[in-house]
Amino acid sequence: MKIMLREDYKTESKSAAEIRAEIVVAYLQEDHED
């Protein structure tokens, strides 16, 4: 999995759930094979 947390995630006023959702969406949009 190539998704890396950026440092600015820690300072944005997002909940952990929102950050997880963004990571999942980004992962699903990547080209990958199961």
VEXLUM-931747 format. One record per atom (N, C-alpha, C): x, y, z; residue in three letters. Coordinates in Angstrom, 2 decimals. Atoms other than C-alpha are relative to their C-alpha. Example, Ala and Ser with C-alpha at 12.3 -4.5 7.8 and 13.67 -1.06 7.14 Angstrom:
ATOM,x,y,z,r
ATOM,0.89,-1.19,0.00,ala;
ATOM,12.30,-4.50,7.80,ala;
ATOM,0.90,1.20,0.00,ala;
ATOM,-0.82,-1.19,-0.06,ser;
ATOM,13.67,-1.06,7.14,ser;
ATOM,-0.77,1.09,0.73,ser;
END
This chain:
ATOM,x,y,z,r
ATOM,0.85,-1.20,0.00,met;
ATOM,0.00,0.00,0.00,met;
ATOM,0.89,1.24,0.00,met;
ATOM,-0.89,-1.13,0.20,lys;
ATOM,1.56,3.25,-1.19,lys;
ATOM,-0.44,1.26,0.73,lys;
ATOM,0.53,-1.19,-0.65,ile;
ATOM,-0.63,5.67,0.75,ile;
ATOM,0.85,0.33,1.24,ile;
ATOM,-0.77,-0.43,-1.15,met;
ATOM,1.46,7.68,3.20,met;
ATOM,-0.73,1.18,0.66,met;
ATOM,0.60,-1.13,-0.70,leu;
ATOM,0.09,9.99,5.88,leu;
ATOM,0.90,1.22,-0.13,leu;
ATOM,-0.77,-1.24,0.06,arg;
ATOM,1.20,13.55,5.27,arg;
ATOM,0.00,0.65,1.37,arg;
ATOM,-0.09,-0.65,-1.31,glu;
ATOM,2.35,15.59,8.23,glu;
ATOM,-1.16,0.97,0.23,glu;
ATOM,1.06,-1.00,-0.19,asp;
ATOM,-0.35,18.20,7.59,asp;
ATOM,-1.34,-0.61,0.41,asp;
ATOM,1.21,0.63,-0.51,tyr;
ATOM,-3.05,15.64,8.36,tyr;
ATOM,-0.13,0.24,1.51,tyr;
ATOM,0.03,-0.12,-1.46,lys;
ATOM,-2.07,16.03,12.00,lys;
ATOM,-0.47,1.38,0.44,lys;
ATOM,0.36,-1.36,-0.40,thr;
ATOM,-2.74,19.77,11.99,thr;
ATOM,-1.33,0.44,-0.58,thr;
ATOM,1.31,-0.34,0.54,glu;
ATOM,-5.90,19.83,9.90,glu;
ATOM,-1.08,-0.37,1.00,glu;
ATOM,1.08,0.26,-0.94,ser;
ATOM,-9.18,19.91,11.78,ser;
ATOM,-0.92,-1.09,-0.56,ser;
ATOM,0.79,1.12,0.49,lys;
ATOM,-10.30,16.55,10.44,lys;
ATOM,-0.06,-1.08,1.06,lys;
ATOM,0.08,1.13,-0.93,ser;
ATOM,-11.53,13.62,12.42,ser;
ATOM,0.77,-1.17,-0.58,ser;
ATOM,-0.72,1.18,0.46,ala;
ATOM,-9.69,10.33,12.22,ala;
ATOM,-0.84,-0.76,-1.04,ala;
ATOM,0.87,0.70,0.93,ala;
ATOM,-12.71,8.86,10.42,ala;
ATOM,0.07,0.64,-1.39,ala;
ATOM,-0.08,-0.69,1.29,glu;
ATOM,-12.53,11.52,7.69,glu;
ATOM,1.33,-0.32,-0.68,glu;
ATOM,-1.32,0.31,0.56,ile;
ATOM,-8.80,10.89,7.23,ile;
ATOM,0.02,-1.43,-0.53,ile;
ATOM,0.06,1.39,0.46,arg;
ATOM,-9.38,7.14,7.01,arg;
ATOM,-0.78,-0.12,-1.29,arg;
ATOM,0.83,0.04,1.21,ala;
ATOM,-12.12,7.67,4.43,ala;
ATOM,0.79,0.49,-1.20,ala;
ATOM,-0.80,-0.53,1.10,glu;
ATOM,-9.78,9.77,2.29,glu;
ATOM,1.06,-1.00,-0.43,glu;
ATOM,-1.03,0.99,0.31,ile;
ATOM,-7.07,7.10,2.51,ile;
ATOM,-0.62,-1.16,-0.77,ile;
ATOM,0.68,1.11,0.68,val;
ATOM,-9.52,4.37,1.50,val;
ATOM,-0.35,0.38,-1.43,val;
ATOM,0.36,-0.46,1.34,val;
ATOM,-10.79,6.40,-1.47,val;
ATOM,1.24,0.09,-0.89,val;
ATOM,-1.23,-0.12,0.78,ala;
ATOM,-7.25,7.18,-2.60,ala;
ATOM,0.54,-1.37,-0.37,ala;
ATOM,-0.48,1.36,0.27,tyr;
ATOM,-6.30,3.52,-2.30,tyr;
ATOM,-0.83,-0.67,-1.08,tyr;
ATOM,0.89,0.63,0.98,leu;
ATOM,-9.33,2.37,-4.26,leu;
ATOM,0.19,0.60,-1.39,leu;
ATOM,-0.18,-0.65,1.29,gln;
ATOM,-8.55,4.89,-7.01,gln;
ATOM,1.34,-0.37,-0.64,gln;
ATOM,-1.29,0.41,0.55,glu;
ATOM,-5.00,3.53,-7.42,glu;
ATOM,-0.17,-1.26,-0.84,glu;
ATOM,-0.05,1.26,0.74,asp;
ATOM,-4.18,0.83,-9.91,asp;
ATOM,0.70,-1.02,0.88,asp;
ATOM,-0.61,1.05,-0.80,his;
ATOM,-3.57,-2.31,-7.92,his;
ATOM,-0.66,-1.33,-0.28,his;
ATOM,0.51,1.35,0.21,glu;
ATOM,-3.99,-6.04,-8.18,glu;
ATOM,-0.11,-0.69,1.35,glu;
ATOM,0.13,0.75,-1.24,asp;
ATOM,-5.32,-8.24,-5.42,asp;
ATOM,0.76,-1.32,-0.12,asp;
END
